[in-house]
Structure formats: C-alpha cells, structure tokens
C-alpha cells in the first residue's frame, strides 16, 4: 500500500539542477559515519512504543504507526523525533502543524542527525524544498548503513514522484540488506512508475515471499498489477490481503480496480464499506472523493455534481481545506459550461485563501493544480489573455519552488496554452516535461502528430492508453482517448 497515503498524485525532474541527477541525490558517505540515526528519549516506555511504531511503518500500517508514536510522545513530551514523524504521517492538518512546531521547538535538545531529520521533513511541509533536500542528502550521507532511514527517504521520494532518485536510494539499501522487505515494497512501485513492470513484479514476488502472512505485500502487488492492466489478478491479491487482515483497508484497492474496469456500481459499494472503517477524517473524505469520481466515469452529471458537493461540505466541516478545494476543482474540470466551470475553480481558490490549518506545501500545490485546470478551460474558449495570466502565475511559482507538483503544473499549463495557439513545436518541450499528466500526454500526442513525429506520437499514445490510475485526470481523458484510437483504427 503506497498510493493511499500519497493520494495518487507529488520529486523534482532531473533537469532542474539541484539534487536531480542520481549522482547528486545524496552526498558521499561521511568518514566515520555512524551506523544508525540516534533516537533521543529518556523514557524506556517511549522508546519501546517508538520501535513498535517503526516496525508498523515498515509494514505500512499507518494508523497503528501513528497511534504508537502518539503513545511515545505522551510517555516523553520531549520526544522530538516522534513528533516530526507524526507530522510526516498524519492526515490531520492541525496535528501536522502542532507536531511539526513541537519538533522544531525541541530540535536543539537532540542529536545532530535528528536535527537534520526535523529540518528535512519540516521544511518540506513548509514548501522550503531546497533546505529540505539538502538536509535529507546530509542525513543519508551521515548514516549510509541505516536501512530504515533509507526506506524513509525512498518512501518520501516516491511520494514526491521522484522515482529515479527513490530507486537509487532503495537499491543502495537493498544492496546492504537484501531481505529488507519495506524497501522492496517501495522499490517495486518505483520500477512500476518508470514503466519497468518486469522488475516491479520480480520485486513484488520477493516481497510477498518475505512476508506472505502480512496484508501489505498482497495489497501492493494488487496495485502494481492494476497499473499493468491485470485487473483480475489485482483483485485476487486485494482479496488475499482482506482475508489476512479485514481491517487493513484493501477494500479501497478493490473499489479502485472496479472503477477502472467500468464496474462503477460495484466500486461504490466497496467504497461505502471502506468509508465506514476509515481510520481518520482525511481517509474518509478521500474515499468519498474517489467514490464521487465513479459518477464521472459513468458520465452521470447530476449524481457526480451532488456527490462532489457533498464531499466539499464534509471536508469543510472537518477542516480539510485541501480536499475541499480539490472537490471544487474537480467540479470545475468536469463542468461542461465554461462560465460555471470558472466559478467552481474560483471557489476552489477561495477555499485556500480562507483561515484553515493547512501546510504551505499543500496550499501551494493545490493552487498550482487549480491554475493548471484554469488554463485548460480558458484555452478551450480561446480566452488567451486570461490563460496567459494564469500561466505566468504558475511560472512565478515554479521559479521559487522546487515542488514537482508545481513544476509539472507549470509545464502542463504552458504546453496547453501553446497548443491552443497552434504553436506545437514550442509546446512539445513543456509537454514532455509534464508527460505524467493524462491531459499533457493527450496534448503531446496531438502536438507530435501535428509536427509529423509519428513514432513519438505512437509511443505516447500507447503509454496514455495503458494508464490505469483511479484518478479524476485519468477518468476525464483516458477512456475517451482509447475510444478515439479505436475509431481511428477502423477508419478506411
């Protein structure tokens, strides 16, 4: 299980000039480097709870991890490392803020390595990616033989969509500890996300063999099989996970798979079951949002609008501004009338301006997604001046942030505007940068065709048609694109 936590969508492309190339991701190991990152606590009970939490984290049991980290901070209110890891893992924005602040307050009392850990994770949440990456690099160089730290870094990099760099870190950890199951899990996702399913399946086979009686290996295998379009095999793995532990949450994986198979009613039934047992408000609202997208896949506009509006209200009521804004953004992406769409997108933007507890990184990245959607809708109605203004906003954001989400949104928006202007040659470099987004991939296919680059067009068309992610972006683009390819193939 990896995607549930990162919500399907966040690490900087290798051309961005900092920590991008594999050789620059981590500093060379320091001489006399210690074996493990210290754990500073005066409480034996806190240390015991912390170690239990870390074992649960390696098994991807996030609710249990959080529960035991909270127990550790109650036993030792000065446990800085436990506080920053709570901030890293929680989906509650208030808890994220308070524990991050507490960790920063306590940083001077702990070891230099733990100070680097706090600097890395806190700065990332505060959208200060340059010092965050620098601290992570220094930390990995300081403790090159700490497999758990390597896993924490690889897992974070995966969630930042920094797949090549994550693979490098995780492969190094596995070279030292070949049977480290947690690293194998994330490494398999890294291979899958870079299109190497042969290696992904091999890593998953090893992972399952190491932990056959744990639910997460089967849940993760199910997700990677689904990414490869092997839906029946994916369902088999998810159901095996459920049999091992009915409380693990693999019903969401079953629901996501049904949604991609076009079995939307069955998907909603599974989401309903998953919502009842969601471990937090964030998980509950996220599952409601995924369920709402099934109505979009059915093209049932009335039900989709009602479901998304309900999600927005629920998110507002429990103080989840990012998810509230996302629900309104999706309404803006799906709405056929351009004026109504722009109202939804403005509402989404207004939510982020309100007084909510939300991290700077979440606010900035959701704003970037809203502006990206705004450019698409404005370009559709040929309002080039307004679209250009939104692209300029994104360019400014991209110039001051190293968030991969913001970078991809900028390149996707710039490419969309240039395609709308008929400037296909200029659009292609931008769209190639943002080619993980279905809409950017579709536009890149169009641009390649317009420039007569038939082999490149074929390659991106194959990649887009094979994209199996249970996201609204996939729902709005991929099914229609597949139909269009079939129609073209049967034309005389």
C-alpha positions in Angstrom: 0.0 0.0 0.0 1.6 3.3 -1.1 -0.9 5.3 -3.2 -3.5 5.5 -0.5 -1.2 7.7 1.6 0.0 9.9 -1.2 -3.4 10.3 -2.8 -2.2 9.2 -6.2 -0.6 12.4 -7.1 3.7 14.6 -5.7 10.3 14.9 -6.9 11.9 17.1 -8.9 12.8 16.3 -12.5 16.4 15.5 -13.3 16.9 18.6 -15.4 16.1 21.1 -12.6 19.7 21.5 -11.5 19.6 20.5 -7.8 19.6 17.0 -6.3 18.2 15.9 -9.6 20.8 13.5 -11.2 21.3 10.2 -9.5 24.9 11.0 -8.7 23.9 14.2 -6.9 21.0 12.9 -4.9 23.0 12.0 -1.8 26.3 13.3 -0.5 29.2 10.8 -0.5 29.1 8.8 2.8 30.9 10.7 5.5 34.0 9.2 7.1 33.4 7.6 10.5 29.7 7.7 9.7 27.6 6.2 12.5 25.5 3.1 11.7 22.1 4.3 12.8 20.3 7.5 13.4 20.1 8.1 17.1 16.8 8.0 19.0 16.9 10.6 21.7 14.5 9.9 24.6 14.9 9.4 28.3 11.9 7.2 28.6 12.1 3.4 28.1 8.4 3.2 27.5 8.6 5.9 24.8 11.5 4.1 23.1 9.5 0.8 23.2 6.4 2.5 21.6 8.6 4.2 19.1 10.3 1.0 18.0 6.9 -0.7 17.7 5.7 2.2 15.6 8.7 1.9 13.2 8.0 -1.8 12.7 4.4 -1.0 11.9 5.6 1.8 9.5 7.7 -0.8 7.7 4.6 -2.9 7.3 2.7 0.1 6.1 0.2 0.0 9.0 0.0 3.8 9.2 -2.9 4.2 11.7 -1.1 1.8 14.1 2.1 3.7 13.5 0.5 7.0 14.4 -1.2 5.5 17.5 2.1 4.2 18.9 4.0 7.5 18.0 1.4 9.4 20.0 1.8 7.0 22.9 5.6 7.7 22.7 5.1 11.4 22.9 2.8 11.1 25.9 5.4 9.0 27.7 8.1 11.6 26.7 6.7 15.0 25.8 10.2 16.0 24.6 10.5 13.2 22.1 11.4 15.4 19.0 11.8 12.5 16.5 8.4 11.0 17.3 6.8 14.4 16.9 8.3 15.1 13.4 7.3 11.6 12.3 3.7 12.1 13.4 3.7 15.4 11.4 5.1 13.4 8.4 2.4 10.7 8.5 -0.8 12.3 9.8 -3.6 13.3 7.5 -4.9 15.8 10.1 -3.7 19.3 9.2 -4.0 20.6 12.8 -2.0 17.7 14.2 0.5 18.1 11.4 1.1 21.7 12.3 1.3 21.3 16.1 3.6 18.3 16.0 5.9 20.0 13.4 6.0 23.1 15.6 6.8 21.0 18.7 9.6 19.1 16.9 11.2 22.4 15.8 11.0 23.6 19.4 12.8 20.5 20.7 15.4 20.3 17.9 18.2 21.9 19.9 17.9 19.1 22.5 18.5 16.2 20.2 21.4 14.8 18.2 22.7 16.5 15.0 21.3 13.7 12.9 17.8 14.1 14.4 18.1 17.9 13.8 18.7 17.1 10.1 15.6 14.8 10.1 13.5 17.6 11.5 14.9 20.2 9.1 14.2 17.9 6.2 10.6 17.0 7.0 9.5 20.3 8.4 11.0 22.4 5.6 9.3 20.1 3.0 5.9 20.7 4.6 6.6 24.4 4.7 7.4 24.4 1.0 11.1 25.1 1.5 12.4 22.3 -0.7 16.0 23.4 -1.2 16.9 23.2 2.5 14.7 20.1 2.9 16.6 18.2 0.1 19.9 19.5 1.4 19.1 18.1 4.9 18.0 14.8 3.5 21.1 14.4 1.5 23.3 15.2 4.5 21.3 12.8 6.7 21.7 9.9 4.2 25.4 10.6 3.9 25.8 10.7 7.7 24.1 7.3 8.1 24.7 5.3 4.9 24.1 2.0 6.6 20.8 2.9 8.3 18.3 0.9 6.2 15.3 2.3 8.0 16.4 5.8 7.2 17.0 4.8 3.6 13.4 3.5 3.5 12.0 6.7 5.0 13.9 8.7 2.3 12.9 6.4 -0.5 9.3 6.4 0.6 9.3 10.3 0.7 10.9 10.5 -2.7 8.3 8.2 -4.1 5.5 10.4 -2.8 7.3 13.3 -4.3 7.2 11.5 -7.7 11.0 11.4 -7.7 11.0 7.8 -8.9 14.5 7.5 -10.3 16.1 9.0 -7.2 13.9 6.9 -5.0 15.1 3.8 -6.9 18.7 4.8 -6.3 18.3 5.2 -2.5 16.3 2.0 -2.2 18.6 -0.1 -4.3 21.5 1.0 -2.2 19.7 -0.1 1.0 18.9 -3.5 -0.5 22.5 -4.0 -1.6 23.4 -3.8 2.1 20.2 -5.6 3.3 18.9 -7.8 0.5 15.9 -9.0 2.5 14.7 -5.6 3.7 11.0 -6.1 2.9 9.9 -2.5 3.3 12.4 -1.2 0.8 11.4 -3.9 -1.7 7.8 -2.6 -1.5 8.7 0.9 -2.5 11.3 -0.2 -5.0 8.6 -2.2 -6.8 6.5 0.9 -7.1 9.5 2.8 -8.4 10.0 0.3 -11.1 6.3 0.3 -12.0 6.1 4.1 -12.1 9.0 4.2 -14.5 7.4 1.5 -16.7 9.6 -1.4 -15.8 6.9 -3.9 -14.8 9.2 -6.9 -15.2 11.4 -5.6 -12.4 8.4 -4.5 -10.4 6.8 -8.0 -10.4 10.2 -9.6 -9.5 10.5 -7.2 -6.5 6.9 -7.9 -5.5 7.5 -11.7 -5.7 10.4 -11.3 -3.3 8.3 -9.0 -1.0 5.4 -11.5 -0.8 7.8 -14.4 -0.2 9.4 -12.5 2.7 6.1 -11.6 4.3 3.4 -14.0 3.0 1.2 -13.6 6.1 1.1 -9.7 6.1 -1.6 -7.9 4.2 0.5 -5.1 2.6 2.6 -7.3 0.2 -0.7 -8.5 -1.4 -2.2 -5.0 -1.3 0.8 -3.5 -3.0 1.0 -6.4 -5.5 -2.6 -5.8 -6.3 -2.0 -2.1 -7.1 1.0 -2.8 -9.3 -0.9 -5.5 -11.2 -3.7 -3.0 -11.7 -1.3 -0.4 -13.0 -0.2 -3.0 -15.6 -3.9 -3.6 -16.6 -4.1 -7.0 -15.0 -7.3 -6.4 -13.2 -8.4 -9.9 -12.3 -5.0 -10.7 -10.8 -5.1 -7.5 -8.9 -8.5 -8.3 -7.4 -7.2 -11.7 -6.3 -4.3 -10.1 -4.5 -6.5 -7.5 -2.8 -8.9 -10.2 -1.6 -6.0 -12.1 -0.2 -5.0 -9.0 1.8 -8.5 -8.7 3.1 -8.5 -12.4 4.2 -5.3 -11.9 6.1 -6.5 -8.7 7.8 -10.0 -7.4 7.2 -9.1 -4.1 8.9 -6.2 -3.2 6.7 -8.1 -1.2 4.2 -7.7 -3.2 1.0 -11.4 -2.7 0.1 -10.2 0.6 -1.3 -8.0 -1.3 -3.7 -10.9 -3.5 -4.8 -13.0 -0.4 -5.3 -10.4 1.4 -7.3 -9.9 -1.7 -9.5 -13.7 -2.0 -10.2 -13.7 1.7 -11.1 -11.1 1.2 -13.7 -12.8 -1.9 -15.0 -16.0 0.2 -15.6 -17.9 -1.5 -12.8 -18.9 1.7 -11.1 -21.8 0.4 -9.1 -19.6 -2.3 -7.6 -16.9 0.2 -7.0 -19.3 2.5 -5.0 -20.4 -0.5 -2.9 -16.8 -1.2 -2.0 -16.0 2.5 -1.3 -19.0 2.6 1.0 -17.6 -0.3 3.0 -14.2 1.3 3.1 -15.6 4.6 4.3 -17.3 3.1 7.3 -14.0 1.7 8.6 -11.8 4.7 7.5 -9.2 5.4 10.3 -9.4 9.2 10.1 -11.5 12.0 8.7 -8.9 12.5 6.0 -9.1 8.9 4.8 -12.9 9.1 5.0 -13.2 12.2 2.8 -10.6 10.9 0.4 -12.6 7.7 -0.1 -15.7 9.7 -0.6 -13.9 11.7 -3.3 -12.8 8.6 -5.1 -16.4 7.3 -4.9 -17.7 10.5 -6.4 -15.4 10.1 -9.4 -17.2 6.9 -10.3 -20.2 9.0 -11.4 -17.9 10.9 -13.7 -16.8 7.6 -15.2 -20.5 6.8 -15.8 -21.0 10.4 -17.2 -23.8 10.8 -14.7 -23.5 14.6 -14.3 -26.3 15.1 -11.8 -25.0 12.4 -9.4 -21.4 13.5 -9.9 -22.2 17.1 -9.0 -24.2 16.1 -6.0 -21.5 13.7 -4.7 -18.7 16.2 -5.2 -20.7 19.0 -3.5 -21.3 16.6 -0.6 -17.6 15.8 -0.4 -16.8 19.6 -0.3 -19.2 20.2 2.5 -17.9 17.2 4.5 -14.3 18.4 4.0 -15.2 21.9 5.1 -17.0 20.6 8.2 -13.9 18.7 9.4 -11.4 21.3 8.4 -9.8 19.6 5.4 -9.2 22.6 3.2 -7.1 20.8 0.6 -9.7 18.1 0.0 -12.5 20.8 0.0 -10.6 22.7 -2.7 -9.9 19.6 -4.7 -13.6 18.7 -4.8 -14.4 22.1 -6.2 -11.5 21.9 -8.6 -12.8 18.5 -9.9 -16.2 20.2 -10.4 -14.5 22.8 -12.5 -12.7 20.3 -14.6 -15.9 18.3 -15.2 -18.4 21.1 -15.7 -19.3 21.5 -19.5 -20.2 25.1 -19.3 -17.1 27.3 -19.2 -18.5 30.1 -17.0 -19.8 27.6 -14.4 -16.5 25.8 -14.5 -14.6 29.0 -13.8 -16.9 29.7 -10.8 -16.1 26.3 -9.4 -12.3 26.9 -9.9 -12.6 30.3 -8.2 -14.4 28.7 -5.3 -11.6 26.2 -5.0 -9.1 29.0 -5.0 -11.1 31.0 -2.4 -11.0 27.9 0.0 -7.2 28.1 0.0 -7.3 31.7 1.0 -9.6 31.2 4.0 -8.3 30.7 7.5 -7.7 27.0 7.5 -5.0 24.9 9.1 -3.1 23.7 6.0 0.6 23.3 5.3 2.3 25.6 2.9 3.2 22.8 0.6 -0.4 21.5 0.4 -1.8 25.0 -0.2 0.8 25.9 -2.9 0.4 22.6 -4.7 -3.3 22.6 -4.8 -3.3 26.2 -6.0 -1.0 25.1 -8.8 -3.4 22.3 -9.8 -6.3 24.8 -9.8 -4.3 27.2 -12.1 -3.5 24.3 -14.4 -7.2 23.5 -14.7 -8.0 27.1 -15.2 -5.6 27.3 -18.2 -7.2 24.3 -19.8 -10.7 25.7 -19.5 -9.7 29.2 -20.7 -7.8 27.8 -23.7 -10.9 25.8 -24.6 -12.9 29.1 -25.1 -9.9 30.9 -26.6 -9.5 33.4 -23.7 -5.8 33.6 -24.4 -5.1 36.7 -22.3 -6.6 35.2 -19.1 -4.9 31.8 -19.8 -1.6 33.6 -20.3 -2.0 35.3 -16.9 -2.6 32.0 -15.2 0.5 30.5 -16.9 2.5 33.5 -15.7 1.3 32.9 -12.1 2.5 29.3 -12.4 5.8 30.3 -13.9 6.4 32.6 -11.0 5.5 29.8 -8.6 7.8 27.4 -10.4 10.6 29.8 -10.3 10.6 30.0 -6.5 9.6 26.4 -5.6 11.1 23.0 -6.3 7.9 21.2 -5.7 7.4 18.7 -8.5 3.7 19.2 -8.5 4.2 22.9 -9.2 6.8 22.3 -11.9 4.5 19.8 -13.7 1.5 22.1 -13.5 3.5 24.9 -14.9 4.8 22.9 -17.9 1.4 21.3 -18.5 -0.3 24.7 -18.5 2.4 26.4 -20.7 2.1 23.5 -23.2 -1.7 23.6 -23.2 -1.7 27.3 -24.0 0.8 26.9 -26.8 -1.2 24.0 -28.3 -4.3 26.2 -28.2 -2.3 28.9 -30.0 -1.2 26.4 -32.7 2.5 26.6 -31.5 3.1 22.9 -31.5 6.9 23.0 -31.7 7.1 25.3 -28.7 4.6 23.3 -26.8 6.4 19.9 -27.1 9.3 20.6 -24.7 6.8 21.8 -22.0 4.5 18.9 -22.5 7.4 16.4 -22.4 8.3 17.8 -19.0 4.8 17.3 -17.8 4.1 14.0 -19.5 3.0 12.2 -16.4 -0.3 14.0 -16.5 -3.0 12.5 -18.8 -4.1 15.8 -20.3 -0.5 16.8 -21.0 0.1 13.3 -22.6 -3.0 13.8 -24.8 -1.8 17.2 -25.9 1.7 15.9 -26.5 0.2 13.2 -28.8 -1.7 15.9 -30.7 1.5 18.1 -31.0 3.6 15.2 -32.2 1.0 14.3 -34.8 0.8 18.0 -35.9 4.6 18.0 -36.3 4.7 14.7 -38.2 6.5 12.9 -35.4 4.6 9.7 -35.9 6.8 7.4 -33.9 6.8 9.7 -30.9 3.0 10.1 -31.2 2.6 6.3 -31.3 4.8 5.9 -28.2 2.9 8.5 -26.1 -0.5 7.1 -27.3 0.5 3.6 -26.1 1.6 5.0 -22.8 -1.6 7.1 -22.3 -4.0 4.3 -23.4 -2.3 1.9 -20.9 -2.6 4.4 -18.0 -4.6 2.7 -15.2 -4.7 5.1 -12.2 -8.0 5.6 -10.3 -7.8 9.4 -10.6 -10.2 12.0 -12.0 -7.5 13.1 -14.5 -7.4 9.6 -15.9 -11.3 9.4 -15.8 -11.6 12.6 -17.9 -9.0 11.7 -20.5 -8.1 8.1 -20.9 -11.4 6.3 -21.6 -12.3 8.8 -24.3 -8.8 8.6 -25.7 -9.0 4.8 -26.0 -12.3 5.2 -27.9 -10.7 7.7 -30.3 -7.8 5.4 -31.0 -10.2 2.5 -31.8 -12.3 4.8 -34.1 -9.1 5.9 -36.0 -8.0 2.3 -36.4 -11.3 1.2 -38.0 -11.5 4.1 -40.4 -10.8 3.2 -44.1 
